[in-house]
Amino acid sequence: MIALYLVGALILAFFLLQYGMVLKMRMKKGKPAPELTGAYAKALKTGNRSLFYFYSPGCGACRPMTPLIEKMMKQYKNIFKVNISQDMDTARRFGVMGTPATILVHDGRIAEFLVGPQQEKRIMELMQ
């Protein structure tokens, strides 16, 4: 009986930690975008909408979304695909704790912080 309570407590702790992580990332909405360098900094300085897609090559949830982002990158200049295993610094500056994460920056502020896979329609709405 104690083992059952222990397993239940572990499952509950796992879900609470996951929810806390998602909540913490979503609380970044409305905050100023972090200081970045290179092409990222140039895109942010324009004040136009910039979309940052954070992914990991081994992420199962990222696999269906990555080709969608690559297709959209051909249409829009300000979409950036950030591999967190190669560019952890940018992910850390934005406060990304899990992948996939999609962040919309507009006028120097984080306008949207989406966690998890997103549908093409939702991503297109962000860029309008």
Secondary structure as GFF3:
##gff-version 3
##sequence-region A 1 128
A	DSSP	alpha_helix	2	26	.	.	.	ID=ss1
A	DSSP	alpha_helix	38	45	.	.	.	ID=ss2
A	DSSP	beta_strand	50	55	.	.	.	ID=ss3
A	DSSP	alpha_helix	65	75	.	.	.	ID=ss4
A	DSSP	beta_strand	79	83	.	.	.	ID=ss5
A	DSSP	alpha_helix	88	94	.	.	.	ID=ss6
A	DSSP	beta_strand	101	106	.	.	.	ID=ss7
A	DSSP	beta_strand	109	115	.	.	.	ID=ss8
A	DSSP	alpha_helix	120	127	.	.	.	ID=ss9
###
